[in-house]
């Protein structure tokens, strides 16, 4: 990983309190639960769709 990629992860995972090491950044990126915003093709549309589906199928 280059320093630019590591710098992009720091605000989210450290709150800009410290610098991530290259090993820490690699572990974050290879974590199965990690989702890169650029990889998420639906983004906000997914949350809107989920909200609408909840409203449609909810029984009162």
CHARMM internal coordinates of N, CA and C (Angstrom, degrees):
IC EDIT
DIST 1 N 1 CA 1.4588
DIST 1 CA 1 C 1.5222
ANGL 1 N 1 CA 1 C 108.73
DIST 1 C 2 N 1.3163
ANGL 1 CA 1 C 2 N 115.27
DIHE 1 N 1 CA 1 C 2 N 143.92
DIST 2 N 2 CA 1.4550
ANGL 1 C 2 N 2 CA 117.90
DIHE 1 CA 1 C 2 N 2 CA 175.77
DIST 2 CA 2 C 1.5344
ANGL 2 N 2 CA 2 C 109.72
DIHE 1 C 2 N 2 CA 2 C -93.32
DIST 2 C 3 N 1.3064
ANGL 2 CA 2 C 3 N 115.42
DIHE 2 N 2 CA 2 C 3 N 168.39
DIST 3 N 3 CA 1.4608
ANGL 2 C 3 N 3 CA 121.21
DIHE 2 CA 2 C 3 N 3 CA -174.23
DIST 3 CA 3 C 1.5282
ANGL 3 N 3 CA 3 C 112.08
DIHE 2 C 3 N 3 CA 3 C -62.67
DIST 3 C 4 N 1.3152
ANGL 3 CA 3 C 4 N 117.46
DIHE 3 N 3 CA 3 C 4 N -31.87
DIST 4 N 4 CA 1.4696
ANGL 3 C 4 N 4 CA 120.58
DIHE 3 CA 3 C 4 N 4 CA 179.91
DIST 4 CA 4 C 1.5303
ANGL 4 N 4 CA 4 C 110.77
DIHE 3 C 4 N 4 CA 4 C -63.25
DIST 4 C 5 N 1.3261
ANGL 4 CA 4 C 5 N 117.03
DIHE 4 N 4 CA 4 C 5 N -43.92
DIST 5 N 5 CA 1.4629
ANGL 4 C 5 N 5 CA 121.06
DIHE 4 CA 4 C 5 N 5 CA 178.78
DIST 5 CA 5 C 1.5235
ANGL 5 N 5 CA 5 C 111.24
DIHE 4 C 5 N 5 CA 5 C -64.45
DIST 5 C 6 N 1.3125
ANGL 5 CA 5 C 6 N 116.32
DIHE 5 N 5 CA 5 C 6 N -40.17
DIST 6 N 6 CA 1.4616
ANGL 5 C 6 N 6 CA 120.59
DIHE 5 CA 5 C 6 N 6 CA 178.40
DIST 6 CA 6 C 1.5216
ANGL 6 N 6 CA 6 C 110.18
DIHE 5 C 6 N 6 CA 6 C -65.10
DIST 6 C 7 N 1.3277
ANGL 6 CA 6 C 7 N 117.12
DIHE 6 N 6 CA 6 C 7 N -42.50
DIST 7 N 7 CA 1.4706
ANGL 6 C 7 N 7 CA 121.09
DIHE 6 CA 6 C 7 N 7 CA 179.50
DIST 7 CA 7 C 1.5246
ANGL 7 N 7 CA 7 C 111.91
DIHE 6 C 7 N 7 CA 7 C -62.03
DIST 7 C 8 N 1.3246
ANGL 7 CA 7 C 8 N 118.11
DIHE 7 N 7 CA 7 C 8 N -31.96
DIST 8 N 8 CA 1.4584
ANGL 7 C 8 N 8 CA 121.14
DIHE 7 CA 7 C 8 N 8 CA 178.61
DIST 8 CA 8 C 1.5247
ANGL 8 N 8 CA 8 C 111.95
DIHE 7 C 8 N 8 CA 8 C -69.93
DIST 8 C 9 N 1.3257
ANGL 8 CA 8 C 9 N 118.21
DIHE 8 N 8 CA 8 C 9 N -28.28
DIST 9 N 9 CA 1.4606
ANGL 8 C 9 N 9 CA 121.99
DIHE 8 CA 8 C 9 N 9 CA 179.76
DIST 9 CA 9 C 1.5275
ANGL 9 N 9 CA 9 C 112.71
DIHE 8 C 9 N 9 CA 9 C -81.68
DIST 9 C 10 N 1.3181
ANGL 9 CA 9 C 10 N 117.37
DIHE 9 N 9 CA 9 C 10 N -26.88
DIST 10 N 10 CA 1.4617
ANGL 9 C 10 N 10 CA 121.17
DIHE 9 CA 9 C 10 N 10 CA -172.25
DIST 10 CA 10 C 1.5260
ANGL 10 N 10 CA 10 C 115.31
DIHE 9 C 10 N 10 CA 10 C -58.04
DIST 10 C 11 N 1.3350
ANGL 10 CA 10 C 11 N 120.50
DIHE 10 N 10 CA 10 C 11 N -46.14
DIST 11 N 11 CA 1.4688
ANGL 10 C 11 N 11 CA 118.11
DIHE 10 CA 10 C 11 N 11 CA -177.59
DIST 11 CA 11 C 1.5290
ANGL 11 N 11 CA 11 C 113.16
DIHE 10 C 11 N 11 CA 11 C -60.22
DIST 11 C 12 N 1.3137
ANGL 11 CA 11 C 12 N 116.83
DIHE 11 N 11 CA 11 C 12 N -37.89
DIST 12 N 12 CA 1.4615
ANGL 11 C 12 N 12 CA 120.60
DIHE 11 CA 11 C 12 N 12 CA -177.06
DIST 12 CA 12 C 1.5252
ANGL 12 N 12 CA 12 C 112.24
DIHE 11 C 12 N 12 CA 12 C -74.34
DIST 12 C 13 N 1.3245
ANGL 12 CA 12 C 13 N 117.42
DIHE 12 N 12 CA 12 C 13 N -39.59
DIST 13 N 13 CA 1.4563
ANGL 12 C 13 N 13 CA 120.42
DIHE 12 CA 12 C 13 N 13 CA -171.60
DIST 13 CA 13 C 1.5210
ANGL 13 N 13 CA 13 C 114.51
DIHE 12 C 13 N 13 CA 13 C -99.63
DIST 13 C 14 N 1.3204
ANGL 13 CA 13 C 14 N 118.43
DIHE 13 N 13 CA 13 C 14 N -17.74
DIST 14 N 14 CA 1.4643
ANGL 13 C 14 N 14 CA 119.32
DIHE 13 CA 13 C 14 N 14 CA 179.54
DIST 14 CA 14 C 1.5114
ANGL 14 N 14 CA 14 C 112.43
DIHE 13 C 14 N 14 CA 14 C -123.53
DIST 14 C 15 N 1.3222
ANGL 14 CA 14 C 15 N 117.80
DIHE 14 N 14 CA 14 C 15 N -7.46
DIST 15 N 15 CA 1.4609
ANGL 14 C 15 N 15 CA 120.30
DIHE 14 CA 14 C 15 N 15 CA -177.21
DIST 15 CA 15 C 1.5151
ANGL 15 N 15 CA 15 C 111.74
DIHE 14 C 15 N 15 CA 15 C 64.50
DIST 15 C 16 N 1.3258
ANGL 15 CA 15 C 16 N 116.53
DIHE 15 N 15 CA 15 C 16 N 28.75
DIST 16 N 16 CA 1.4683
ANGL 15 C 16 N 16 CA 123.25
DIHE 15 CA 15 C 16 N 16 CA -177.83
DIST 16 CA 16 C 1.5247
ANGL 16 N 16 CA 16 C 112.60
DIHE 15 C 16 N 16 CA 16 C 57.57
DIST 16 C 17 N 1.3256
ANGL 16 CA 16 C 17 N 117.39
DIHE 16 N 16 CA 16 C 17 N 25.11
DIST 17 N 17 CA 1.4571
ANGL 16 C 17 N 17 CA 121.15
DIHE 16 CA 16 C 17 N 17 CA 178.30
DIST 17 CA 17 C 1.5275
ANGL 17 N 17 CA 17 C 112.04
DIHE 16 C 17 N 17 CA 17 C -84.65
DIST 17 C 18 N 1.3225
ANGL 17 CA 17 C 18 N 116.41
DIHE 17 N 17 CA 17 C 18 N -25.97
DIST 18 N 18 CA 1.4679
ANGL 17 C 18 N 18 CA 119.94
DIHE 17 CA 17 C 18 N 18 CA -179.44
DIST 18 CA 18 C 1.5165
ANGL 18 N 18 CA 18 C 108.85
DIHE 17 C 18 N 18 CA 18 C -157.30
DIST 18 C 19 N 1.3095
ANGL 18 CA 18 C 19 N 116.13
DIHE 18 N 18 CA 18 C 19 N 171.64
DIST 19 N 19 CA 1.4595
ANGL 18 C 19 N 19 CA 121.92
DIHE 18 CA 18 C 19 N 19 CA 178.17
DIST 19 CA 19 C 1.5247
ANGL 19 N 19 CA 19 C 109.30
DIHE 18 C 19 N 19 CA 19 C -91.79
DIST 19 C 20 N 1.3156
ANGL 19 CA 19 C 20 N 115.65
DIHE 19 N 19 CA 19 C 20 N 139.16
DIST 20 N 20 CA 1.4600
ANGL 19 C 20 N 20 CA 120.36
DIHE 19 CA 19 C 20 N 20 CA 174.22
DIST 20 CA 20 C 1.5184
ANGL 20 N 20 CA 20 C 109.31
DIHE 19 C 20 N 20 CA 20 C -78.10
DIST 20 C 21 N 1.3167
ANGL 20 CA 20 C 21 N 115.72
DIHE 20 N 20 CA 20 C 21 N 144.92
DIST 21 N 21 CA 1.4553
ANGL 20 C 21 N 21 CA 119.22
DIHE 20 CA 20 C 21 N 21 CA 171.81
DIST 21 CA 21 C 1.5253
ANGL 21 N 21 CA 21 C 107.97
DIHE 20 C 21 N 21 CA 21 C -82.77
DIST 21 C 22 N 1.3037
ANGL 21 CA 21 C 22 N 116.23
DIHE 21 N 21 CA 21 C 22 N 165.57
DIST 22 N 22 CA 1.4583
ANGL 21 C 22 N 22 CA 119.66
DIHE 21 CA 21 C 22 N 22 CA 179.96
DIST 22 CA 22 C 1.5256
ANGL 22 N 22 CA 22 C 110.57
DIHE 21 C 22 N 22 CA 22 C -63.71
DIST 22 C 23 N 1.3160
ANGL 22 CA 22 C 23 N 117.31
DIHE 22 N 22 CA 22 C 23 N -36.97
DIST 23 N 23 CA 1.4643
ANGL 22 C 23 N 23 CA 120.83
DIHE 22 CA 22 C 23 N 23 CA 178.48
DIST 23 CA 23 C 1.5175
ANGL 23 N 23 CA 23 C 112.28
DIHE 22 C 23 N 23 CA 23 C -64.99
DIST 23 C 24 N 1.3282
ANGL 23 CA 23 C 24 N 116.94
DIHE 23 N 23 CA 23 C 24 N -41.48
DIST 24 N 24 CA 1.4638
ANGL 23 C 24 N 24 CA 120.42
DIHE 23 CA 23 C 24 N 24 CA 177.75
DIST 24 CA 24 C 1.5257
ANGL 24 N 24 CA 24 C 111.07
DIHE 23 C 24 N 24 CA 24 C -64.09
DIST 24 C 25 N 1.3262
ANGL 24 CA 24 C 25 N 116.70
DIHE 24 N 24 CA 24 C 25 N -41.96
DIST 25 N 25 CA 1.4620
ANGL 24 C 25 N 25 CA 120.85
DIHE 24 CA 24 C 25 N 25 CA 179.76
DIST 25 CA 25 C 1.5265
ANGL 25 N 25 CA 25 C 110.74
DIHE 24 C 25 N 25 CA 25 C -64.60
DIST 25 C 26 N 1.3175
ANGL 25 CA 25 C 26 N 117.14
DIHE 25 N 25 CA 25 C 26 N -41.23
DIST 26 N 26 CA 1.4644
ANGL 25 C 26 N 26 CA 120.86
DIHE 25 CA 25 C 26 N 26 CA 177.61
DIST 26 CA 26 C 1.5263
ANGL 26 N 26 CA 26 C 110.47
DIHE 25 C 26 N 26 CA 26 C -62.69
DIST 26 C 27 N 1.3320
ANGL 26 CA 26 C 27 N 117.08
DIHE 26 N 26 CA 26 C 27 N -40.97
DIST 27 N 27 CA 1.4629
ANGL 26 C 27 N 27 CA 120.58
DIHE 26 CA 26 C 27 N 27 CA 179.46
DIST 27 CA 27 C 1.5234
ANGL 27 N 27 CA 27 C 110.91
DIHE 26 C 27 N 27 CA 27 C -63.70
DIST 27 C 28 N 1.3251
ANGL 27 CA 27 C 28 N 117.32
DIHE 27 N 27 CA 27 C 28 N -39.31
DIST 28 N 28 CA 1.4655
ANGL 27 C 28 N 28 CA 121.11
DIHE 27 CA 27 C 28 N 28 CA 179.12
DIST 28 CA 28 C 1.5220
ANGL 28 N 28 CA 28 C 110.08
DIHE 27 C 28 N 28 CA 28 C -64.38
DIST 28 C 29 N 1.3224
ANGL 28 CA 28 C 29 N 117.07
DIHE 28 N 28 CA 28 C 29 N -47.71
DIST 29 N 29 CA 1.4651
ANGL 28 C 29 N 29 CA 121.36
DIHE 28 CA 28 C 29 N 29 CA -176.25
DIST 29 CA 29 C 1.5243
ANGL 29 N 29 CA 29 C 111.43
DIHE 28 C 29 N 29 CA 29 C -66.01
DIST 29 C 30 N 1.3246
ANGL 29 CA 29 C 30 N 117.85
DIHE 29 N 29 CA 29 C 30 N -34.11
DIST 30 N 30 CA 1.4617
ANGL 29 C 30 N 30 CA 120.62
DIHE 29 CA 29 C 30 N 30 CA -177.97
DIST 30 CA 30 C 1.5226
ANGL 30 N 30 CA 30 C 113.07
DIHE 29 C 30 N 30 CA 30 C -90.89
DIST 30 C 31 N 1.3209
ANGL 30 CA 30 C 31 N 118.00
DIHE 30 N 30 CA 30 C 31 N 2.10
DIST 31 N 31 CA 1.4569
ANGL 30 C 31 N 31 CA 122.16
DIHE 30 CA 30 C 31 N 31 CA 176.01
DIST 31 CA 31 C 1.5309
ANGL 31 N 31 CA 31 C 108.65
DIHE 30 C 31 N 31 CA 31 C -68.34
DIST 31 C 32 N 1.3339
ANGL 31 CA 31 C 32 N 118.47
DIHE 31 N 31 CA 31 C 32 N 132.55
DIST 32 N 32 CA 1.4650
ANGL 31 C 32 N 32 CA 119.86
DIHE 31 CA 31 C 32 N 32 CA -178.53
DIST 32 CA 32 C 1.5335
ANGL 32 N 32 CA 32 C 113.39
DIHE 31 C 32 N 32 CA 32 C -61.76
DIST 32 C 33 N 1.3090
ANGL 32 CA 32 C 33 N 118.21
DIHE 32 N 32 CA 32 C 33 N -23.51
DIST 33 N 33 CA 1.4624
ANGL 32 C 33 N 33 CA 121.18
DIHE 32 CA 32 C 33 N 33 CA -179.64
DIST 33 CA 33 C 1.5206
ANGL 33 N 33 CA 33 C 113.12
DIHE 32 C 33 N 33 CA 33 C -87.74
DIST 33 C 34 N 1.3287
ANGL 33 CA 33 C 34 N 117.70
DIHE 33 N 33 CA 33 C 34 N -5.06
DIST 34 N 34 CA 1.4637
ANGL 33 C 34 N 34 CA 121.43
DIHE 33 CA 33 C 34 N 34 CA -178.50
DIST 34 CA 34 C 1.5149
ANGL 34 N 34 CA 34 C 109.63
DIHE 33 C 34 N 34 CA 34 C -73.77
DIST 34 C 35 N 1.3415
ANGL 34 CA 34 C 35 N 115.61
DIHE 34 N 34 CA 34 C 35 N 129.99
DIST 35 N 35 CA 1.4618
ANGL 34 C 35 N 35 CA 120.84
DIHE 34 CA 34 C 35 N 35 CA 175.39
DIST 35 CA 35 C 1.5107
ANGL 35 N 35 CA 35 C 108.20
DIHE 34 C 35 N 35 CA 35 C -125.36
DIST 35 C 36 N 1.2964
ANGL 35 CA 35 C 36 N 114.72
DIHE 35 N 35 CA 35 C 36 N 120.21
DIST 36 N 36 CA 1.4535
ANGL 35 C 36 N 36 CA 120.70
DIHE 35 CA 35 C 36 N 36 CA 176.85
DIST 36 CA 36 C 1.5192
ANGL 36 N 36 CA 36 C 108.10
DIHE 35 C 36 N 36 CA 36 C -81.99
DIST 36 C 37 N 1.3245
ANGL 36 CA 36 C 37 N 117.30
DIHE 36 N 36 CA 36 C 37 N 134.37
DIST 37 N 37 CA 1.4613
ANGL 36 C 37 N 37 CA 120.47
DIHE 36 CA 36 C 37 N 37 CA -178.86
DIST 37 CA 37 C 1.5218
ANGL 37 N 37 CA 37 C 111.48
DIHE 36 C 37 N 37 CA 37 C -61.53
DIST 37 C 38 N 1.3151
ANGL 37 CA 37 C 38 N 118.25
DIHE 37 N 37 CA 37 C 38 N -30.76
DIST 38 N 38 CA 1.4633
ANGL 37 C 38 N 38 CA 121.24
DIHE 37 CA 37 C 38 N 38 CA 179.31
DIST 38 CA 38 C 1.5298
ANGL 38 N 38 CA 38 C 111.08
DIHE 37 C 38 N 38 CA 38 C -71.54
DIST 38 C 39 N 1.3325
ANGL 38 CA 38 C 39 N 117.47
DIHE 38 N 38 CA 38 C 39 N -27.00
DIST 39 N 39 CA 1.4600
ANGL 38 C 39 N 39 CA 121.19
DIHE 38 CA 38 C 39 N 39 CA 179.94
DIST 39 CA 39 C 1.5213
ANGL 39 N 39 CA 39 C 112.78
DIHE 38 C 39 N 39 CA 39 C -82.31
DIST 39 C 40 N 1.3158
ANGL 39 CA 39 C 40 N 117.46
DIHE 39 N 39 CA 39 C 40 N -15.36
DIST 40 N 40 CA 1.4593
ANGL 39 C 40 N 40 CA 121.60
DIHE 39 CA 39 C 40 N 40 CA -177.14
DIST 40 CA 40 C 1.5185
ANGL 40 N 40 CA 40 C 109.41
DIHE 39 C 40 N 40 CA 40 C -84.61
DIST 40 C 41 N 1.3344
ANGL 40 CA 40 C 41 N 115.93
DIHE 40 N 40 CA 40 C 41 N 99.79
DIST 41 N 41 CA 1.4571
ANGL 40 C 41 N 41 CA 119.28
DIHE 40 CA 40 C 41 N 41 CA -174.95
DIST 41 CA 41 C 1.5221
ANGL 41 N 41 CA 41 C 112.98
DIHE 40 C 41 N 41 CA 41 C -72.57
DIST 41 C 42 N 1.3185
ANGL 41 CA 41 C 42 N 118.48
DIHE 41 N 41 CA 41 C 42 N -24.16
DIST 42 N 42 CA 1.4585
ANGL 41 C 42 N 42 CA 119.90
DIHE 41 CA 41 C 42 N 42 CA -179.05
DIST 42 CA 42 C 1.5268
ANGL 42 N 42 CA 42 C 112.78
DIHE 41 C 42 N 42 CA 42 C -91.73
DIST 42 C 43 N 1.3098
ANGL 42 CA 42 C 43 N 117.31
DIHE 42 N 42 CA 42 C 43 N -38.27
DIST 43 N 43 CA 1.4572
ANGL 42 C 43 N 43 CA 121.81
DIHE 42 CA 42 C 43 N 43 CA 176.43
DIST 43 CA 43 C 1.5105
ANGL 43 N 43 CA 43 C 113.51
DIHE 42 C 43 N 43 CA 43 C 54.40
DIST 43 C 44 N 1.3075
ANGL 43 CA 43 C 44 N 116.55
DIHE 43 N 43 CA 43 C 44 N -122.66
DIST 44 N 44 CA 1.4566
ANGL 43 C 44 N 44 CA 122.38
DIHE 43 CA 43 C 44 N 44 CA -177.85
DIST 44 CA 44 C 1.5254
ANGL 44 N 44 CA 44 C 110.38
DIHE 43 C 44 N 44 CA 44 C -65.38
DIST 44 C 45 N 1.3064
ANGL 44 CA 44 C 45 N 117.16
DIHE 44 N 44 CA 44 C 45 N -31.93
DIST 45 N 45 CA 1.4637
ANGL 44 C 45 N 45 CA 120.43
DIHE 44 CA 44 C 45 N 45 CA 179.44
DIST 45 CA 45 C 1.5243
ANGL 45 N 45 CA 45 C 111.29
DIHE 44 C 45 N 45 CA 45 C -56.93
DIST 45 C 46 N 1.3218
ANGL 45 CA 45 C 46 N 116.95
DIHE 45 N 45 CA 45 C 46 N -35.11
DIST 46 N 46 CA 1.4622
ANGL 45 C 46 N 46 CA 120.56
DIHE 45 CA 45 C 46 N 46 CA 179.82
DIST 46 CA 46 C 1.5231
ANGL 46 N 46 CA 46 C 110.56
DIHE 45 C 46 N 46 CA 46 C -65.42
DIST 46 C 47 N 1.3189
ANGL 46 CA 46 C 47 N 117.46
DIHE 46 N 46 CA 46 C 47 N -43.89
DIST 47 N 47 CA 1.4588
ANGL 46 C 47 N 47 CA 119.47
DIHE 46 CA 46 C 47 N 47 CA -179.10
DIST 47 CA 47 C 1.5254
ANGL 47 N 47 CA 47 C 110.99
DIHE 46 C 47 N 47 CA 47 C -68.53
DIST 47 C 48 N 1.3148
ANGL 47 CA 47 C 48 N 117.45
DIHE 47 N 47 CA 47 C 48 N -35.61
DIST 48 N 48 CA 1.4667
ANGL 47 C 48 N 48 CA 120.35
DIHE 47 CA 47 C 48 N 48 CA 176.39
DIST 48 CA 48 C 1.5259
ANGL 48 N 48 CA 48 C 109.72
DIHE 47 C 48 N 48 CA 48 C -66.04
DIST 48 C 49 N 1.3121
ANGL 48 CA 48 C 49 N 116.97
DIHE 48 N 48 CA 48 C 49 N -44.16
DIST 49 N 49 CA 1.4634
ANGL 48 C 49 N 49 CA 120.89
DIHE 48 CA 48 C 49 N 49 CA 179.24
DIST 49 CA 49 C 1.5242
ANGL 49 N 49 CA 49 C 110.89
DIHE 48 C 49 N 49 CA 49 C -62.05
DIST 49 C 50 N 1.3272
ANGL 49 CA 49 C 50 N 117.15
DIHE 49 N 49 CA 49 C 50 N -41.48
DIST 50 N 50 CA 1.4603
ANGL 49 C 50 N 50 CA 120.17
DIHE 49 CA 49 C 50 N 50 CA 178.16
DIST 50 CA 50 C 1.5186
ANGL 50 N 50 CA 50 C 111.19
DIHE 49 C 50 N 50 CA 50 C -64.15
DIST 50 C 51 N 1.3104
ANGL 50 CA 50 C 51 N 116.79
DIHE 50 N 50 CA 50 C 51 N -41.90
DIST 51 N 51 CA 1.4607
ANGL 50 C 51 N 51 CA 120.55
DIHE 50 CA 50 C 51 N 51 CA 178.99
DIST 51 CA 51 C 1.5143
ANGL 51 N 51 CA 51 C 112.05
DIHE 50 C 51 N 51 CA 51 C -64.20
DIST 51 C 52 N 1.3181
ANGL 51 CA 51 C 52 N 116.62
DIHE 51 N 51 CA 51 C 52 N -42.16
DIST 52 N 52 CA 1.4594
ANGL 51 C 52 N 52 CA 120.08
DIHE 51 CA 51 C 52 N 52 CA 178.27
DIST 52 CA 52 C 1.5256
ANGL 52 N 52 CA 52 C 111.19
DIHE 51 C 52 N 52 CA 52 C -66.56
DIST 52 C 53 N 1.3183
ANGL 52 CA 52 C 53 N 116.75
DIHE 52 N 52 CA 52 C 53 N -40.63
DIST 53 N 53 CA 1.4583
ANGL 52 C 53 N 53 CA 119.77
DIHE 52 CA 52 C 53 N 53 CA 178.80
DIST 53 CA 53 C 1.5198
ANGL 53 N 53 CA 53 C 110.39
DIHE 52 C 53 N 53 CA 53 C -63.81
DIST 53 C 54 N 1.3085
ANGL 53 CA 53 C 54 N 117.38
DIHE 53 N 53 CA 53 C 54 N -39.00
DIST 54 N 54 CA 1.4615
ANGL 53 C 54 N 54 CA 120.60
DIHE 53 CA 53 C 54 N 54 CA 177.82
DIST 54 CA 54 C 1.5218
ANGL 54 N 54 CA 54 C 109.86
DIHE 53 C 54 N 54 CA 54 C -62.91
DIST 54 C 55 N 1.3123
ANGL 54 CA 54 C 55 N 116.92
DIHE 54 N 54 CA 54 C 55 N -43.47
DIST 55 N 55 CA 1.4622
ANGL 54 C 55 N 55 CA 120.70
DIHE 54 CA 54 C 55 N 55 CA -179.61
DIST 55 CA 55 C 1.5147
ANGL 55 N 55 CA 55 C 112.72
DIHE 54 C 55 N 55 CA 55 C -67.42
DIST 55 C 56 N 1.3191
ANGL 55 CA 55 C 56 N 117.16
DIHE 55 N 55 CA 55 C 56 N -35.48
DIST 56 N 56 CA 1.4623
ANGL 55 C 56 N 56 CA 121.00
DIHE 55 CA 55 C 56 N 56 CA -178.24
DIST 56 CA 56 C 1.5264
ANGL 56 N 56 CA 56 C 111.05
DIHE 55 C 56 N 56 CA 56 C -72.27
DIST 56 C 57 N 1.3144
ANGL 56 CA 56 C 57 N 116.88
DIHE 56 N 56 CA 56 C 57 N -42.50
DIST 57 N 57 CA 1.4578
ANGL 56 C 57 N 57 CA 120.25
DIHE 56 CA 56 C 57 N 57 CA -173.79
DIST 57 CA 57 C 1.5230
ANGL 57 N 57 CA 57 C 113.82
DIHE 56 C 57 N 57 CA 57 C -94.06
DIST 57 C 58 N 1.2928
ANGL 57 CA 57 C 58 N 117.80
DIHE 57 N 57 CA 57 C 58 N -0.84
DIST 58 N 58 CA 1.4609
ANGL 57 C 58 N 58 CA 121.05
DIHE 57 CA 57 C 58 N 58 CA -179.37
DIST 58 CA 58 C 1.5243
ANGL 58 N 58 CA 58 C 109.47
DIHE 57 C 58 N 58 CA 58 C -75.83
DIST 58 C 59 N 1.2867
ANGL 58 CA 58 C 59 N 115.68
DIHE 58 N 58 CA 58 C 59 N 137.02
DIST 59 N 59 CA 1.4624
ANGL 58 C 59 N 59 CA 120.25
DIHE 58 CA 58 C 59 N 59 CA 177.36
DIST 59 CA 59 C 1.5175
ANGL 59 N 59 CA 59 C 108.88
DIHE 58 C 59 N 59 CA 59 C -102.51
DIST 59 C 60 N 1.3013
ANGL 59 CA 59 C 60 N 115.32
DIHE 59 N 59 CA 59 C 60 N 138.49
DIST 60 N 60 CA 1.4697
ANGL 59 C 60 N 60 CA 119.11
DIHE 59 CA 59 C 60 N 60 CA 179.30
DIST 60 CA 60 C 1.5018
ANGL 60 N 60 CA 60 C 110.86
DIHE 59 C 60 N 60 CA 60 C -106.73
END
COOR INIT
IC SEED 1 N 1 CA 1 C
IC BUILD
